[in-house]
Amino acid sequence: MRLRSDLLVSAVQRQAEAAGCFVSVLTKGHESGGMIFIKWVEGRQVKLFTEGSSAEGRVWLARTPEPQPEAEANAILDSERSFDPDLWIVEVEGPFSVANEILSPQPLG
């Protein structure tokens, strides 16, 4: 059974806040099945993460493995939103090292 998107967002939010990060849900998607994007901001750089699946269940994929300017990340999110209006966008402000601890991202592709 797949965990609902709203519950997964809440779990990430609690973990990030417990680690001292600031979290904001920018776009609230479909409660049970909306795709989730995590926009992780450190200073003026951003890394994007999205959910994927593996034999073990849901995993986080590094959509942008290297930090990039926020404008580039926003362009990717705007493009994704035009295809999927039910997606979630969660912004986290904190160190990228915390993202690696909480999300344990896998490389995309």
C-alpha positions as CSV (number, residue, x, y, z in Angstrom):
1,M,0.0,0.0,0.0
2,R,1.3,3.4,-1.0
3,L,1.6,6.2,1.6
4,R,-0.6,9.2,0.8
5,S,1.1,12.2,-0.5
6,D,-0.2,14.5,2.2
7,L,1.2,12.1,4.9
8,L,4.6,11.9,3.2
9,V,4.8,15.7,3.0
10,S,3.9,16.0,6.7
11,A,6.7,13.5,7.5
12,V,9.3,15.4,5.5
13,Q,8.1,18.6,7.1
14,R,8.4,17.3,10.6
15,Q,11.9,15.8,10.0
16,A,13.2,19.0,8.4
17,E,11.8,21.2,11.1
18,A,13.2,18.9,13.8
19,A,16.6,19.4,12.1
20,G,16.2,23.2,12.4
21,C,15.1,23.9,8.9
22,F,12.3,26.2,7.8
23,V,9.6,24.5,5.7
24,S,6.8,25.9,3.6
25,V,4.3,24.1,1.4
26,L,4.2,26.3,-1.7
27,T,1.7,24.2,-3.7
28,K,-0.7,21.8,-2.1
29,G,-1.4,18.9,-4.5
30,H,-3.8,16.0,-4.5
31,E,-4.0,14.5,-1.1
32,S,-3.6,10.8,-2.0
33,G,-1.6,10.7,-5.2
34,G,-0.1,14.1,-6.1
35,M,3.6,14.0,-7.2
36,I,5.9,15.6,-4.6
37,F,8.8,18.0,-5.4
38,I,11.1,19.2,-2.6
39,K,12.8,22.5,-3.4
40,W,15.8,22.5,-0.9
41,V,17.4,26.0,-0.6
42,E,20.7,26.7,0.9
43,G,21.8,30.3,0.6
44,R,21.1,31.3,-3.1
45,Q,21.4,27.7,-4.4
46,V,18.7,25.1,-4.8
47,K,18.5,21.3,-5.2
48,L,15.3,19.7,-6.4
49,F,14.2,16.3,-5.3
50,T,11.2,14.3,-6.5
51,E,9.7,11.0,-5.5
52,G,10.2,7.8,-7.4
53,S,9.7,4.1,-6.7
54,S,11.9,1.1,-6.3
55,A,11.5,-2.5,-5.2
56,E,11.7,-1.2,-1.6
57,G,9.0,1.3,-2.1
58,R,9.1,5.1,-2.5
59,V,12.5,6.7,-2.8
60,W,13.7,10.3,-3.3
61,L,15.5,11.1,-6.5
62,A,17.8,14.0,-7.0
63,R,16.2,15.9,-9.9
64,T,19.1,18.4,-9.8
65,P,22.1,16.6,-8.2
66,E,24.2,19.8,-8.3
67,P,23.0,23.0,-6.7
68,Q,21.7,25.6,-9.2
69,P,20.3,29.1,-9.1
70,E,16.8,29.5,-7.8
71,A,15.5,30.9,-11.1
72,E,16.5,27.7,-12.9
73,A,14.8,25.5,-10.3
74,N,11.7,27.6,-10.5
75,A,11.6,27.2,-14.3
76,I,11.7,23.4,-13.9
77,L,8.9,23.5,-11.3
78,D,6.7,25.8,-13.5
79,S,7.1,23.4,-16.4
80,E,6.2,20.4,-14.2
81,R,3.2,22.3,-12.8
82,S,1.9,23.0,-16.3
83,F,1.8,19.2,-16.9
84,D,0.5,18.2,-13.5
85,P,-1.7,20.6,-11.6
86,D,-2.0,18.0,-8.7
87,L,1.6,18.2,-7.7
88,W,3.0,19.3,-4.4
89,I,5.9,21.7,-4.0
90,V,7.6,21.9,-0.6
91,E,10.3,24.4,0.0
92,V,12.9,23.7,2.7
93,E,15.5,26.2,3.8
94,G,18.5,24.5,5.3
95,P,21.9,22.8,4.7
96,F,22.1,20.4,1.8
97,S,23.7,17.9,4.3
98,V,20.3,17.7,6.1
99,A,18.6,17.0,2.8
100,N,20.9,14.1,2.3
101,E,20.2,12.8,5.8
102,I,16.4,13.1,5.6
103,L,15.8,12.2,2.0
104,S,18.8,9.8,1.2
105,P,18.3,10.8,-2.5
106,Q,19.1,8.4,-5.3
107,P,20.6,9.7,-8.6
108,L,17.9,10.3,-11.3
109,G,18.2,7.9,-14.2
